[in-house]
């Protein structure tokens, strides 16, 4: 309708322009039902424009009248949203300040009016969990996922079951979800933790590669899960004195994680318990060829080796090549203790401590104290223990 009126006005304007060009005033005559109306062409155009403006104004007034209720409802909704978001901000601040009860109360206060209600319930769930209110936390988690996808709802149910202590039921639900969503990162991580918690290490091992690939698990936690998953294998192979299996497990473990002192210790202890002393010494030599670090020295100290002569011979050879290497002397002292050569152990450790400040640490003073104690030299042993404590307190 508006387009027709505009077109008519445009046509009238052209006629008016034509009248000006030919120097004719022009007029409009309208006769309807015995009513006759006559005006100039310019007046008619102005009248049409005025009528159109009046029509637009009346239309806006009518629309505003009919939209009063809608506008009022929108205003109230916006006000509720603003109020809920303010309380959400307060809940977040309370959560960061470890005010668990306050965070829970604020997050729930206007949650039903919030445009992001799930965030309110998630904060309430965390606050309830911190207060050990696991049942309430489970309920909040379920509410948070009410508007989510079916996958989110299933995962929320898994978390609720875990928090309620129903690990087996949680595992069952997680495995169903894993079948439907094999790359769901949160479900993968939760399932790996549940397997670890319930001691299902075989299933945990099968899951580790996907956990590493698809989740944002920290390296420290992933190392812990991997070590726990492989520990039963090393134990069983050690009891069966199966050297080949131990070597295969060691390689498989390090396909998942980088070699760390804990993984090396797990492998060497399994070899030692199985009676493969030569393999233990060979691996230690390879380890020390790469790096004689404090962690590797601590590992050697923890191993209850019985007269590691091969390792001792290798260390003495290295000392002849590198007489200024204090770490080699520490290594010799530890190995001499395992050979029951306490005099050599004492001399090597004393020389190492005097030679380098790097080796003068609490760990080495503790080893020297143990050597003195085995020699029944209580006075020097106490002095070394005190020195180790003093160095420890300085670092702290």
C-alpha positions in Angstrom: 0.0 0.0 0.0 2.8 2.4 0.9 4.5 1.7 -2.4 1.4 2.6 -4.3 1.0 5.8 -2.4 4.6 6.7 -3.0 4.3 5.9 -6.7 1.2 8.1 -6.9 3.0 11.0 -5.2 5.9 10.5 -7.6 3.5 10.7 -10.6 1.9 13.8 -9.2 5.3 15.4 -8.7 6.1 14.7 -12.4 2.9 16.3 -13.5 3.6 19.3 -11.3 7.1 19.6 -12.8 5.5 19.4 -16.3 3.1 22.2 -15.4 6.0 24.4 -14.3 7.9 23.7 -17.4 5.0 24.7 -19.7 4.0 27.6 -17.4 0.6 26.2 -16.6 -0.7 26.2 -13.0 -2.6 22.9 -13.4 -5.5 21.9 -11.2 -7.2 18.8 -9.8 -10.9 18.2 -9.9 -12.4 15.4 -7.8 -16.2 14.7 -7.9 -17.6 11.8 -5.7 -21.2 11.3 -4.7 -22.3 14.9 -5.4 -19.2 16.2 -3.7 -16.9 18.3 -5.8 -13.4 19.2 -4.8 -11.0 21.4 -6.8 -7.5 22.4 -6.0 -4.2 23.3 -7.6 -1.8 20.5 -8.4 0.8 21.7 -5.8 -1.8 21.8 -3.1 -2.9 18.3 -3.9 0.7 17.0 -3.7 1.2 18.7 -0.4 -2.0 17.2 0.9 -1.0 13.8 -0.1 2.4 14.2 1.7 0.6 15.5 4.8 -1.9 12.6 4.7 1.0 10.1 4.5 2.9 11.6 7.5 -0.3 11.6 9.5 -0.9 7.9 8.5 2.6 7.0 9.7 2.2 8.8 13.0 -1.2 7.2 13.7 0.3 3.8 12.8 3.2 4.3 15.3 0.8 5.4 18.0 -1.5 2.4 17.5 1.5 0.0 17.4 2.9 1.5 20.7 -0.5 1.2 22.4 -0.8 -2.5 21.4 2.9 -3.2 22.3 2.7 -1.7 25.8 2.2 -5.1 27.4 5.0 -6.6 25.3 7.4 -3.8 26.1 6.6 -4.0 29.8 7.2 -7.7 29.8 10.6 -7.2 28.0 11.6 -4.5 30.5 10.8 -6.8 33.4 12.7 -9.7 31.8 15.8 -7.5 31.2 15.6 -6.4 34.8 15.5 -10.0 36.1 18.4 -10.9 33.8 20.5 -8.0 35.1 19.7 -8.9 38.7 20.6 -12.6 38.2 23.9 -11.8 36.5 24.8 -9.5 39.4 24.2 -12.3 41.9 26.2 -14.7 39.6 29.1 -12.3 39.7 28.9 -12.2 43.5 28.7 -16.0 43.6 31.9 -16.3 41.5 33.7 -13.9 43.8 32.6 -15.9 46.9 33.7 -19.1 45.3 37.2 -17.6 44.6 37.4 -16.5 48.2 36.5 -20.0 49.4 33.1 -18.8 50.8 31.3 -22.0 49.8 28.0 -21.5 51.5 27.7 -17.9 50.3 28.6 -18.9 46.8 25.9 -21.6 46.8 23.2 -19.3 48.1 24.0 -16.4 45.7 24.2 -18.7 42.6 20.8 -20.2 43.3 19.1 -16.9 44.3 17.9 -15.8 40.8 19.0 -18.8 38.8 15.6 -19.5 37.2 15.5 -16.0 35.8 19.0 -16.0 34.3 19.8 -16.3 30.6 22.7 -18.6 31.6 21.0 -20.7 34.3 23.4 -23.6 33.8 26.3 -21.5 35.0 24.5 -20.8 38.2 23.9 -24.4 38.9 27.5 -25.4 38.0 28.8 -22.9 40.6 26.3 -24.2 43.1 27.4 -27.7 42.4 31.1 -26.9 43.0 30.3 -25.0 46.2 28.2 -27.9 47.5 31.0 -30.3 46.6 33.5 -28.3 48.5 31.2 -28.6 51.5 30.9 -32.3 51.0 27.2 -32.0 50.2 27.5 -34.6 47.4 23.8 -35.2 47.0 23.0 -31.5 46.5 26.0 -31.2 44.1 24.6 -34.1 42.0 21.2 -32.4 41.8 22.7 -29.1 40.7 24.7 -30.8 38.0 21.6 -32.4 36.6 19.8 -29.1 36.6 22.7 -27.5 34.8 22.3 -29.9 32.0 18.5 -29.8 31.6 18.8 -27.5 28.6 21.9 -29.2 27.2 22.3 -32.0 24.7 21.6 -35.7 25.6 25.3 -36.3 25.8 25.7 -33.5 28.4 22.9 -34.9 30.4 24.4 -38.4 30.4 27.8 -37.1 31.4 26.2 -35.1 34.2 24.6 -38.3 35.5 28.0 -40.0 35.4 29.5 -37.3 37.5 26.6 -37.4 39.9 27.0 -41.1 40.4 30.7 -40.7 41.0 30.2 -38.0 43.6 27.6 -40.3 45.3 30.3 -43.0 45.6 28.6 -45.3 43.1 31.7 -45.9 41.1 30.6 -49.1 39.3 27.3 -47.5 38.1 29.2 -44.4 37.0 31.6 -46.6 35.0 28.7 -48.4 33.4 27.1 -45.1 32.3 30.5 -43.7 31.1 31.2 -46.8 29.0 27.8 -46.4 27.3 28.6 -42.8 26.6 32.1 -43.8 25.4 30.5 -46.1 22.8 28.3 -43.2 21.5 31.0 -40.5 21.8 34.5 -42.1 21.7 36.2 -38.7 21.6 34.3 -37.0 24.4 37.3 -35.6 26.4 35.5 -35.1 29.8 34.0 -38.6 29.7 37.4 -40.1 28.8 39.1 -38.4 31.6 36.4 -39.3 34.1 36.4 -42.9 33.0 40.2 -43.2 33.3 40.0 -41.8 36.9 37.2 -44.3 37.7 39.2 -47.2 36.4 42.1 -46.0 38.5 39.9 -45.6 41.6 38.4 -49.1 41.2 41.6 -50.9 40.3 40.5 -51.8 36.8 44.0 -51.4 35.4 43.6 -53.4 32.2 40.7 -51.2 31.0 42.7 -48.2 32.1 45.6 -49.2 29.9 43.4 -49.6 26.9 42.0 -46.0 27.5 45.3 -44.2 28.1 46.2 -43.5 24.5 42.8 -41.8 23.9 43.1 -39.9 27.1 46.5 -38.5 26.1 45.2 -37.6 22.6 41.8 -36.1 23.3 41.9 -34.6 26.8 43.8 -31.8 28.5 45.0 -33.9 31.4 48.1 -32.6 33.1 51.3 -34.4 32.4 51.8 -35.2 36.1 48.4 -36.8 36.4 48.8 -38.7 33.2 52.2 -40.1 34.4 50.5 -41.2 37.6 47.7 -43.0 35.8 50.2 -44.7 33.5 52.5 -45.9 36.3 49.5 -47.2 38.2 48.2 -49.0 35.1 51.5 -50.7 34.3 52.5 -51.6 37.9 50.4 -54.8 38.1 52.0 -56.0 34.8 55.5 -55.4 36.1 54.7 -57.2 39.4 53.2 -60.2 37.6 56.1 -60.5 35.2 58.6 -60.1 38.1 57.0 -62.9 40.0 57.1 -65.1 36.9 60.7 -64.0 36.3 59.7 -63.2 32.7 62.5 -60.9 31.4 61.1 -60.5 27.9 57.7 -59.4 29.2 59.3 -56.8 31.5 61.2 -55.4 28.6 58.1 -55.2 26.5 56.1 -53.5 29.2 58.9 -51.0 29.7 58.8 -50.1 26.0 55.0 -49.9 25.9 54.9 -47.6 29.0 57.4 -45.2 27.4 55.3 -45.0 24.2 52.8 -43.2 26.4 55.1 -41.1 28.7 58.7 -39.9 28.6 61.2 -41.8 30.8 61.0 -40.3 34.3 62.7 -41.5 37.6 59.4 -43.2 38.7 59.1 -45.2 35.6 62.7 -46.2 35.6 62.5 -47.2 39.3 59.4 -49.3 38.6 61.2 -51.2 35.9 64.5 -51.6 37.8 62.7 -52.8 40.9 60.8 -55.4 38.9 64.1 -56.6 37.4 65.7 -56.7 40.8 62.8 -58.6 42.4 63.0 -61.1 39.6 66.7 -61.6 40.2 68.0 -60.0 37.0 70.9 -58.2 38.7 73.0 -58.0 35.5 70.2 -56.3 33.6 69.7 -53.9 36.5 73.4 -52.9 36.4 73.4 -52.6 32.6 70.3 -50.3 32.7 71.9 -48.2 35.5 75.1 -47.8 33.5 73.0 -46.6 30.5 71.1 -44.2 32.7 74.3 -42.7 34.2 75.9 -42.4 30.8 73.1 -40.0 29.9 73.0 -38.0 33.1 74.1 -38.3 36.7 71.4 -36.3 38.3 70.2 -36.1 41.9 67.1 -38.0 41.0 69.1 -40.8 39.4 71.4 -41.0 42.4 68.4 -41.2 44.7 67.1 -44.0 42.5 70.3 -45.9 42.9 70.3 -45.3 46.6 66.8 -46.8 47.0 67.6 -50.0 45.0 68.8 -52.8 47.3 71.5 -54.1 45.0 73.8 -56.9 46.1 77.4 -56.1 45.2 77.0 -54.3 41.9 80.6 -55.1 40.8 80.0 -54.3 37.1 78.6 -50.9 38.0 81.5 -50.2 40.4 84.0 -51.0 37.7 82.4 -48.7 35.3 82.3 -45.8 37.8 86.0 -46.3 38.7 86.9 -46.2 35.0 84.9 -43.0 34.6 86.5 -41.3 37.6 90.0 -41.9 36.1 88.8 -40.2 33.0 87.0 -37.4 34.9 88.7 -36.9 38.2 87.1 -33.5 38.7 83.5 -34.9 38.4 82.1 -34.8 42.0 78.9 -36.5 41.0 80.9 -39.6 40.0 82.4 -39.7 43.5 78.9 -39.6 45.0 77.9 -42.4 42.7 80.9 -44.4 43.8 80.1 -43.8 47.5 76.5 -45.1 47.0 77.8 -48.2 45.1 80.6 -48.9 47.6 77.9 -48.9 50.4 76.1 -51.7 48.4 79.4 -53.5 48.2 79.8 -53.2 52.0 83.0 -51.2 51.4 82.2 -48.5 53.9 85.8 -47.1 54.0 85.7 -46.4 50.3 82.2 -45.0 50.5 83.3 -42.6 53.2 86.3 -41.4 51.4 84.4 -40.9 48.1 81.5 -39.0 49.7 83.8 -36.8 51.8 85.9 -35.9 48.7 82.7 -35.2 46.7 81.3 -32.8 49.4 84.6 -30.9 49.6 85.1 -30.7 45.9 81.8 -29.1 44.8 79.1 -27.0 46.3 76.6 -28.7 43.9 77.1 -32.0 45.7 76.9 -30.5 49.2 73.2 -31.0 49.5 71.0 -32.5 52.2 70.6 -35.8 50.3 74.4 -36.5 50.2 75.0 -35.4 53.8 72.2 -37.8 54.8 74.0 -40.6 52.9 77.3 -39.8 54.6 75.5 -39.8 58.0 74.2 -43.3 57.2 77.8 -44.4 56.3 79.1 -43.0 59.7 76.3 -44.7 61.5 77.1 -48.1 60.0 80.7 -47.5 61.1 79.4 -46.8 64.6 80.7 -43.3 64.4 77.7 -41.7 66.1 79.2 -38.2 66.6 80.0 -37.6 63.0 76.7 -39.2 61.9 74.8 -36.7 64.1 76.8 -33.8 62.7 76.0 -34.8 59.2 72.3 -35.2 60.0 72.3 -31.7 61.5 74.1 -30.3 58.4 71.5 -31.9 56.2 68.6 -30.4 58.3 70.3 -27.0 58.2 70.6 -27.1 54.4 67.0 -28.3 54.1 65.7 -25.4 56.2 67.8 -22.9 54.1 66.1 -24.1 50.9 62.7 -23.9 52.5 
